[in-house]
Amino acid sequence: MRIFHYLLLLIASISLLTTAVSAQVIDIGDAVRQGEGRLAIAVDSTDAALAKLARRAFALHGGYTVTTAAKSAYTFQIERASGSSVTLTIGSGQPVQEQLRRVVPGRNLQNATLRACDLAVEATLHTKGFFAGKLAFIGKQRGVSEVYTSDLLFNRVRPLTADRALVTGPSWSPDGTKLLYTTYYKTGFPDIYMIDLLSGRKIPVATYKGTNSGGEYSPNGRSVAMSLSSAGNAEIFVAASIDSKPRRLTINKSLETSPTWSPDGRRLAFTSDARGKPQIYEMSANGGPMRRIPTNVSSYCSEPTWNPIKENLIAFTAAVSGGFQIALYDFKTRSSQILTTVSQSAVEPTWMNDGRHLVFTQRQNGRMRLMLLDTETKKVSSLHVPDFGDASSASFVY
C-alpha cells in the first residue's frame, strides 16, 4: 500500500520470448575488474538510432561506464538482422577479438535491441538484464490520473484505463498478462480490479465494504494478497485466486497494509502500526503470528518490497529528516541502510528482476517522477523527462 493510502486509512479508520532469452546461460569470463566498480564498455552500430538506444540503456545501469573502444574492456556491436531481429557481437582486447555473437529476436527492432543489451549484461556482469522489461505506473496527464504501461525507457507509453477517477497501486502478474490496481471508479471507494491485457477485460477482485487496496500477485501468479477493511480496520487477506473469497490472516486493532511476497511465496511482509507508528512486519503466508522486522532506522517505515532474487533483502520507505527516503533491510546482518539522498522525498520502491535495481517515485515541489536506483553504486537516474507529467507507483515485470 502506498503512503497516500496509509494516510487515508488512518483518517478513515514477460512472454515466451522473454523466457527463452532469459534461460540462456552466457559466460565469457570475469568481466568486472577488481576495485573499479563499473565496467568500461563501448557501444557501436552502423544504425545511429540503435546505437543511441543502447547507449542510453547502459548509461542507466550503474554497473557500466560508456566510453570509446580504445578505453573499454568490452565492445558491444549491435546491428540490424532480418525482420525485427538484431545481431549482438561482444568483443574485447586491442585489437578487438570477438567473444560472443548472437542473433536476438524481438517484438520490434527496439525491443530486440533492448534484449540484446540484456544479453550483454548477462555475459559481462553475470546478472539478469532488465532493459526489455515493462513498467505499469500511475500517470497524470492534464489533471487526470490513469494506469499506464510503457517500456523502461518511456519510448512506448499507453494508457490501460480510462476511469477518470483516482487510481493507485498497479501490480503485474508474474507473466505480465494481468495487472491488479485500485480504483475509485465504480463506487467512489477504493476497489481492486484486474485488467486482462490479452482480452482487455476489467474484472472486479475485491469490492467489499470499506477500503480494498494493495493487491499483489504471489510469485507463482496463483494467489493474491491484499489489504481489506471490511472487518472495520485494514487487515491482510490472501485469496487463493482472483475468483475465490479472501482469507483473513491478521486479526487485531491496528492497520495492516501494503503486503509483499517473499521470493518463495511462503512469507508476507507488510506495514503495521501495531506500535503506534508504521513499521515493517512479516508472517507466514498461511497465517500465524506476525513479527516486527527490526529495521531500527526510522520511526516511520512502510511500503516494503521483497527482493525477487535475494530473499534476505527488503526495500522500504523510511521517514528521514522531514521527508522520505528508500531504505534496505538485510535479514542476514539484521541491519538497515538508507539508499537514497534525493531532494525532498523518495517513496514507493519496487524491485527490478535483477535484484540489484529499484524503481521509486521522487516527490519534489509538488511533482512526481519515476527514478531508477542501482543499489550497489547508488546511481540514481530519471526514467522520463519532466514534460511527460507526473508518474508514480511503478510496478515492473520481465
DRENROLO-975952 format. One record per residue (C-alpha): x, z, y. Coordinates in steps of 0.25 Angstrom, whole numbers, plus 5000, padded with zeros to 4 digits. Each point is the difference from the previous one (the first is absolute). Layout:
BEGIN
XZY...
//
This chain:
BEGIN
500050005000500549965014500250115011498849945007499150044988500750134998499650045014498649944999499850094987500550125008499049975011498849974990500450114990506848794938499649884990500649954987501149935008500550135006500150064986500849884995501050005011500150155001500250024985501349915000501350094999501149945009501350065001501249945006500950125001500150125010499849945014500050125009501350045005500350144999499950075014499449895007498550034998499649865004500349874993500549885008499349874997499949865005498649934999500049855001499149884998499949855005498650045003500050085013498750064998500350064986501450055006499350075011498950064991501150054990500950065011498850075006499750064986501450054997500150055015498950104997500550054987501050115005501049974988500549875006500849955012499749855002501349945005500849874998500549944987501550045004499650155001499050014989500250064986498949904995499349875005498549984997499749855001498549974999499649854999498649934998499849964986498849924994498650045005499950155005501350044994501450035005501450014994500750125002501550004999500950125001501549985002501250095003501450005004500849905009499949894996498650034996499850014985498649984994499550134993498549974998499149885001498550024999498749915003499050095005498549965001499050065010498649985004500549925012501449985006500150125008499650094988501049934991501150035011499650155000500050014985501449935000500450115010499550114991500849944988501250005009499750155003499950034985501349924997500950075010499450145003499450024986498650045006498749945001499749905011498850025009499949885009499049924993499050124999498750025007499550095011498650055002499850085013499050035012500249905011499350025013499749875008499250005013499650144998499449984986500750054987500049934987500750004987501149895000501049954990501349935002501449974994501050105004500549925012498749985006500049854999498749994992499050105006498549994997498850105001499450054987498850075007499049975011499450145000500150015015500050154997501150114999500849964987501250084995500950034988500249864992500650024987500449894990499850004985501349984992499749864997499749965015498649944996499250125006500050095012499450135003499650045014499250105008498949945009498950065009499349865000498750034992499750155003500850045012500750094991501349984992499849934987501049944990499849854996500849914991500349865004500249904989500949895005499849914989498449995002500050055015498950114996500050145006499650114990499650145004500950104993499650135007498850015009499750154998499450095011501150055009501449945001500649904990501449965002501449984995499749914988501349984992500249924987500850064989501349934996499249944988498949955009498950074992499750135007499850035015500350135007499250035013499650115009498550035001499350115008498749994993500250144995500150055014501549995003500949894996500650014986500849914991499249924990500449894989499149894994500449944987499649875006499349955013498750004992500150144995499650135006501250075006500450134994500450125010501450054998500150105011499050125003500350085012499650035014501249925006500149855003500749914990500249865004501049884999500349994985501249924995500349984985501450034993500649874994499650044986498550035005500150144994500050085013499449995014500650055013499150025012499850075013499350145001499850105011499950124990501050075008499449985013500849875004500149874992501150014989500349914988499550054986500049944986499250014988499849944986499149875001499150064990499850135008500550145000500750095010500649945013501450035004500649995014501249915001501150085008500349905010500350115010500349905011498850025009498850085002499249874999500249914988499049894996499849864995500950004987500449884993500750004987501249924997499749894990501450004994500650135002499050114996500850115006499749945014498750025009500049955014499050065010499750025015500550135007499850065013501350005008500350035015498649985005499849874992500149954985501149944992500249954986500650104990500550004986499950114989500949994988499550084988501450004994500650075012498750075004500449965015499449915011500649925010499549935013500249854998499549945014500350045014499149895007499450025014498750084999499550004986500249944986498850014991499449944987501249974991499849914988501149964990500549864997500149964986501650035000499850155002501049985012499249955011498750065007499049935010499550105010499250005013500650035013499150055011500649985014499350005013498649984994500549884992500249994985500949914992500649994986501450034998501049994988500950114996501250004991500150144995501549984996500649955013498850055009499949865006498649985007499449865003498749965006499249904991499349945011500049975015499250095010499249875003499350014987499250125004499950144993500450004985499950134991499750064987500849914991500049984985501049924993499949924986501049914993
//
